[in-house]
Amino acid sequence: MPQAEADAGRHASFDHALEAFDASLRVERMVARNTLLAYRADLLRFGAWLADRPLESVAHATMSDYVLHLTDAGLDPRSVARHRTSVRQFFKFLVREDLLASDPTRLLAPQRPARRLPDVLSQREVQVLLQTPDPDTPLGLRDRAMLELLYATGLRVSELVNLPLTALHGVVAGTPYLRVRGKGGKERLIPLGNVTAERLDRYVREVRCTLDPGLGQKALFLSQQGAAMTRQNFWLRISGHARTAAIRTPVTPHGLRHAFATHLVENDADLRAVQAMLGHADIATTQIYTHVARSRLQAVHEKFHPRGR
């Protein structure tokens, strides 16, 4: 038997695999007709996206690309979650029936229900907040550098306060990237704009050297006493600046992370790039910001367009 025919015998075609899965749902699991139709519609969409690629070529990266494709197509998080479930069940069935050797969906993080994000700061509110600390005072210059960095990079507050001074070496040397070690010890590089880099450079040269003249501290950001900045201390500082700026939207360190991601998506940033900068393991976690961006656009349309209501 020619090798091509042998391969065809070993690997089921997509149509054959779908029919086998469909029969399993009807006969073994006795699912309702509407559920059966939903599975089939989701998988036909997946098959159309695969085009001529064989099922055995599907890998974890392929599945991440498909989730991104669904997001780009405008599906809301709940619909994407349903498609993920359909595809996961499909591949589990194929492996169980020895139609495939391995399950490419096994590494996908479980799809959690989309959580409701807090109200996201507008771009204007962020600009007002960033301009509130007085850069002519040591603590004001430090706070402005921290706020600028948080909004410019989308860092988690724990990542911000734990940044070592060495994370800035590339910035001082002119390389516009920040080196961050996030969850699970994973390292990522985040680009910095010139304004943020200049703020950080000025803080290091004019303030940090006075807070830690002996260079005994590893942390980049220090308290007035020369100790490493804590999450609680920074929370109090950002809350105070928000009150001074009279910002009505609740302001938290994590809120600036949300603003970073939402504003990128609102300005048509590539979702994969946003995922990398946020340090999300799964693109589905980043996908929620597309929903937030669409909701904000809808609110603007309803408020300002004569036919918006």
Phi, psi and omega in degrees: 000132178301151183301321181299320180290324178296317179297319180297326179289327182283324187248125180287145174289164181299316182299316179296318180296320180294319179295321179295318179295317179301317179295321179297319179296320183286314189272311185278314185263345177050049181287158180294156183301317180296322177294318179299316180294324179294315176303313184296317179297318179297317184285329174296323176294318178296317180296322178295323179291323179296329182060238184268004181288131179289155182300326182290349179271352182289130180235177179303318180298324178298318181293321177296321177297324181291320177299318178295321177300317179296320178296315179296333180283355176096009179288142178282165184305324181293320179292320177297320179299320179295317178298318179300316180297317180300313182292320179299314180296322179299312182288326175298319178297315182298321179290318180298326181268010180061028175271343174221152182280327183214160184260111181287350180266359187294335182267356177292133178295145178303139181279113177270152176302141181299122180278152179275122177284152174294167178305130184270135177299138175286165178298324178294316180298321178297316180298319178297316180298316183295332183270357184286313179299139182280111182288355179269002174244150182303312182289327177294319178295319177296314182296320179295321178296320180292316180294317178301316183293319181297315181285328183284340186237343182071025180297149166290150183298326178295323177292323181296308184287340180264004179299129175278159178301329182293342179296341183263357184304319179294326181291314181298326180280357177106355178276119187279053178224147176249134179263120186236137173252115187254212182300141179068015180074011181285134181260141177218155177253132181237128180291148178241143173280165182297321181299313180296317180298321179292321177299315181294318181297318180294319178300314182296317185285323189257334187244309187299323182296333177277331178282334182220067184297333181273359181054042180269347181264138178275334185291147178287313184259129186238154176280176180298334179274359179089007178267165178298137177298139178256163178299318183295318180296316180293323177301315180296320181295314182292325177295319179297318179294324178295320178294318179299322181280355180057042178274124184280327178295133178305133183244123176223162175303319181289334177296327177290329174296316177297318180297318178306309184289317182296317181292327175296312182295321178299331180260025171069030175292148177295128185296327178295322178293320178297319177303314182296318182290326178283339182080027178281136179286329185236135180299334181295331178293322180286335187300334183300334182288337175291324178293318179297316181298317180295322180295321179293319178297320179296320180296319178296317180298315182296327184281322191250340183272138182298338178248022184281346183245000000 
